[in-house]
């Protein structure tokens, strides 16, 4: 099934105000009429609702939450599952805790090193990838941070993890991929609708995407 954008979801639910916000930052929809979009998407939802249910093949395919476009350069693979004894787990936990302390002190490079060492001992710990993502992002390495947070989602086998979706949105926003950033934040909002920070970041992604769209339009039209 083709990826459904936050704009299409909002249109299917009849949220005209959200559709108007998202149009400027959703590729292929910038010039579409809002009412026409709502009509089209509500018809699509009605058609899909009438179709017989088919059980998903895997947990990944069963995810109904929209996620940013997982194109080839963003692809990640499940890390190797190696045996982890109590000593290795204890060492990894200590390294993670020390990394957290360094992160709090804004010693991001040092914290990255400790998280990386811990990952070498326990490569299937999603929190280590999530923590290293935060450190990488703070250190200005947004592309590496994006890969880590997607690894965290793969390892946890939980694509609708709101904290991971939020951090994914932060990485995409830092990379100026505002449509995908808004998509990640929107997905997080559906899971944690009362989280004011997620809502604020979603609105910021939409705002920045709209500003960039308007700026590119002005540059194109200038002599």
Phi, psi and omega per residue, in radians:
X1 nan 2.385 3.137
X2 -1.133 2.601 -3.128
X3 -1.146 2.274 3.096
X4 -1.627 2.211 -3.105
X5 -1.408 2.815 3.053
X6 -0.994 -0.621 3.117
X7 -1.047 -0.784 -3.135
X8 -1.143 -0.671 3.096
X9 -1.102 -0.785 3.136
X10 -1.110 -0.698 3.126
X11 -1.136 -0.720 3.133
X12 -1.099 -0.478 3.112
X13 -1.596 -0.038 3.095
X14 1.398 0.348 -3.119
X15 -1.522 1.469 -3.064
X16 -1.083 -0.638 -3.116
X17 -1.154 -0.696 3.113
X18 -1.216 -0.680 3.087
X19 -1.021 -0.780 -3.140
X20 -1.083 -0.624 3.110
X21 -1.200 -0.689 -3.010
X22 -1.485 -0.384 -3.074
X23 -0.940 -0.804 -3.098
X24 -1.124 -0.338 -3.078
X25 -1.978 0.221 3.133
X26 -2.012 1.926 -3.068
X27 -1.005 2.299 3.099
X28 1.587 -0.125 -3.097
X29 -2.090 0.005 -2.982
X30 -0.995 -0.657 -3.052
X31 -1.786 0.086 -3.102
X32 -1.286 2.557 3.090
X33 -1.282 2.341 -3.066
X34 -1.059 -0.835 -3.111
X35 -1.141 -0.638 3.099
X36 -1.141 -0.717 3.110
X37 -1.072 -0.790 -3.139
X38 -1.064 -0.771 3.133
X39 -1.084 -0.785 -3.121
X40 -1.108 -0.811 -3.081
X41 -1.251 -0.602 3.084
X42 -1.175 -0.598 3.070
X43 -1.179 -0.682 3.118
X44 -1.107 -0.781 3.132
X45 -1.063 -0.734 3.141
X46 -1.111 -0.688 3.129
X47 -1.155 -0.801 -3.124
X48 -1.156 -0.593 3.136
X49 -1.182 -0.485 -3.111
X50 -1.445 -0.262 -3.116
X51 -1.322 2.538 3.117
X52 -1.106 2.502 -3.119
X53 -1.261 2.411 3.056
X54 -2.123 2.241 -3.125
X55 -1.110 2.413 3.137
X56 -1.185 2.645 -3.125
X57 -1.318 -0.622 -3.114
X58 -2.529 2.948 3.142
X59 -1.094 -0.624 -3.115
X60 -1.135 -0.725 -3.104
X61 -1.268 -0.334 -3.087
X62 -1.446 -0.094 -3.086
X63 -1.197 2.134 3.114
X64 -1.706 -0.030 -3.131
X65 -1.478 2.263 3.141
X66 -1.168 2.413 3.117
X67 -2.222 2.731 3.123
X68 -1.015 2.707 -3.043
X69 -1.068 2.066 3.135
X70 -1.564 1.264 -3.134
X71 -1.357 3.006 -2.956
X72 -0.969 -0.739 -3.057
X73 -1.222 -0.214 3.128
X74 -1.765 -0.015 -3.010
X75 -1.137 2.480 3.078
X76 -2.307 2.688 3.130
X77 -2.055 2.651 3.115
X78 -1.095 2.192 3.139
X79 -1.082 2.727 3.128
X80 -1.059 2.393 3.122
X81 -1.598 1.871 -3.118
X82 -1.904 2.667 3.105
X83 -1.076 2.367 -3.137
X84 -2.167 1.962 3.119
X85 -1.528 3.078 -3.068
X86 -1.083 -0.648 -3.124
X87 -1.146 -0.770 3.131
X88 -1.123 -0.714 3.128
X89 -1.120 -0.720 3.136
X90 -1.130 -0.721 3.120
X91 -1.143 -0.744 3.128
X92 -1.086 -0.707 3.118
X93 -1.119 -0.727 3.115
X94 -1.116 -0.757 3.127
X95 -1.092 -0.709 3.120
X96 -1.104 -0.793 -3.134
X97 -1.095 -0.727 3.108
X98 -1.152 -0.664 3.093
X99 -1.108 -0.682 3.105
X100 -1.093 -0.686 3.123
X101 -1.140 -0.731 3.122
X102 -1.159 -0.655 3.107
X103 -1.090 -0.755 3.131
X104 -1.088 -0.485 3.101
X105 -1.535 0.092 -3.134
X106 1.134 0.449 3.040
X107 -1.654 1.260 -2.935
X108 -1.169 -0.726 -3.121
X109 -1.105 -0.759 3.123
X110 -1.119 -0.688 3.132
X111 -1.173 -0.636 3.092
X112 -1.041 -0.755 -3.135
X113 -1.054 -0.731 -3.121
X114 -1.234 -0.710 3.090
X115 -1.083 -0.696 -3.140
X116 -1.118 -0.720 3.105
X117 -1.110 -0.709 3.125
X118 -1.153 -0.672 3.117
X119 -1.103 -0.609 3.099
X120 -1.079 -0.493 3.133
X121 -1.531 -0.644 -3.111
X122 -2.331 1.346 -3.024
X123 -1.229 -0.089 3.124
X124 -1.890 0.413 3.111
X125 -1.682 1.866 -3.069
X126 -1.127 -0.528 -3.118
X127 -1.155 -0.540 3.108
X128 -1.146 -0.728 3.109
X129 -1.180 -0.675 3.122
X130 -1.124 -0.748 3.131
X131 -1.177 -0.726 3.132
X132 -1.166 -0.582 3.063
X133 -0.998 -0.840 -3.131
X134 -1.054 -0.710 -3.140
X135 -1.201 -0.742 3.110
X136 -1.086 -0.731 3.139
X137 -1.114 -0.747 3.122
X138 -1.144 -0.490 3.140
X139 -1.487 0.016 3.104
X140 1.519 0.264 -3.128
X141 -1.885 1.199 -3.010
X142 -1.118 -0.663 -3.118
X143 -1.131 -0.750 3.094
X144 -1.162 -0.649 3.119
X145 -1.120 -0.697 3.123
X146 -1.080 -0.744 3.125
X147 -1.088 -0.720 -3.117
X148 -1.137 -0.742 -3.090
X149 -1.232 -0.511 3.064
X150 -1.284 -0.558 3.010
X151 -1.118 -0.703 3.124
X152 -1.041 -0.716 3.137
X153 -1.182 -0.686 3.135
X154 -1.153 -0.783 -3.113
X155 -1.135 -0.702 -3.101
X156 -1.358 -0.269 -3.106
X157 0.974 0.667 -3.113
X158 -2.457 1.456 -3.090
X159 -1.146 -0.306 3.139
X160 -1.754 0.716 3.081
X161 -1.495 1.874 -2.985
X162 -1.039 -0.672 3.137
X163 -1.095 -0.729 3.134
X164 -1.188 -0.720 3.108
X165 -1.089 -0.692 3.116
X166 -1.106 -0.806 -3.134
X167 -1.184 -0.604 3.069
X168 -1.064 -0.754 3.099
X169 -1.077 -0.695 3.114
X170 -1.085 -0.740 3.130
X171 -1.108 -0.802 -3.126
X172 -1.140 -0.645 3.091
X173 -1.126 -0.732 3.119
X174 -1.100 -0.528 3.104
X175 -1.494 0.057 -3.140
X176 1.109 0.509 3.048
X177 -1.722 1.282 -2.923
X178 -1.179 -0.600 3.115
X179 -1.107 -0.828 3.130
X180 -1.182 -0.615 3.103
X181 -1.107 -0.774 3.108
X182 -1.101 -0.633 3.126
X183 -1.100 -0.783 3.137
X184 -1.135 -0.766 3.131
X185 -1.141 -0.683 3.100
X186 -1.064 -0.789 3.135
X187 -1.054 -0.730 3.112
X188 -1.119 -0.641 3.135
X189 -1.125 -0.589 -3.136
X190 -1.171 -0.489 -3.127
X191 -1.568 -0.617 -3.125
X192 -2.202 1.219 -3.032
X193 -1.138 -0.318 -3.115
X194 -1.647 0.015 -3.117
X195 -1.401 1.891 -3.063
X196 -1.202 -0.569 -3.134
X197 -1.153 -0.773 3.124
X198 -1.063 -0.772 3.133
X199 -1.067 -0.730 -3.138
X200 -1.113 -0.752 -3.136
X201 -1.183 -0.634 3.072
X202 -1.047 -0.833 -3.137
X203 -1.099 -0.624 3.130
X204 -1.184 -0.704 3.100
X205 -1.074 -0.761 3.122
X206 -1.099 -0.771 -3.127
X207 -1.080 -0.820 -3.119
X208 -1.185 -0.645 3.083
X209 -1.129 -0.708 3.117
X210 -1.134 -0.749 3.132
X211 -1.081 -0.725 3.129
X212 -1.162 -0.698 3.119
X213 -1.092 -0.775 -3.139
X214 -1.160 -0.663 3.132
X215 -1.157 -0.714 3.125
X216 -1.166 -0.617 3.102
X217 -1.168 -0.687 3.126
X218 -1.169 -0.671 3.133
X219 -1.160 -0.652 -3.135
X220 -1.197 -0.644 -3.068
X221 -1.468 -0.247 -3.119
X222 -1.289 2.547 -3.099
X223 -1.177 nan nan
